[in-house]
């Protein structure tokens, strides 16, 4: 989790294709060069560029304030030089470093460390959000054979049951980059993510009409299921857990005193009317996804 982005990079190398002869060593080398280039740019930016900028800004601010900013009195580089037999214990360079550059040095080191830990936190958070959107118990996976000759309607059903959402408030969805609306993202990948919260209630109504599951849950519940599934599949004979059924007709996600669109439609057109559609309880479209695990 801490180095999630680099795990994704290694996954993109597709080493299985290399073992099966579907990918040449030359193509692998090209991919490695691309990854190395991206890694070099990020390392230079995070661990050289920004630390230099912050250290330079501190030095400029110290100069403009006439040396009144609080700073460390000892330079780590100076201490190392004094310990070195090559330069001796009382060299002038160490004294200059202590007097003029200790604050700049400590600012550089602090920014370096802050960027390192920020990247760790970002990787753990990204891992949680992405995995919770794809691998909880409720989410289905499909083989290439299962999606051959897939209809357009089948594609939408697959996107719906192959993803899962994370419940939360506006701040949580903002912090996740709206990736917590993974179901909506799979169904409408070109829609701006800031509109997913508007689309979500309509998709839930469709799930109620056609008796399809709408997969969603709190972050810790989803994350716990993800790692439980990983643990089950890591053991010999491990299988995924049974999948959920259709979305029940409940009000927990509706506005108070308002019925769903499906219920409104049922009230407008009687179930026995020729124009009655599948949103009526007397009819419906039952979709049975491919069985998984013990279901």
Protein Blocks (a to p, Z undefined) as FASTA:
>chain_A
ZZmmmmmmmmmnommlmmnopacfklmmmmmmmmmmmmmmmmmmmmmmmmmmmmmmmmmm
mmmnnopaccdfbdfklmmmmmpmklojmbfklmmmmmmmmmmmmmmmmmmmmmmmmmmm
mmmmmmmmmmmmmmgmklccddfklmgoiafklmmmmmmmmpccddddfklmmmnoommm
mmlmmmmmmbcfklmmmmmmmmmmmmmmnopacddddfklmmmmmmmmmmmmmpghiacd
dddddddddfklpcehiacfklmmmmmpcfklmklcfkbmklccddddddehjZZ
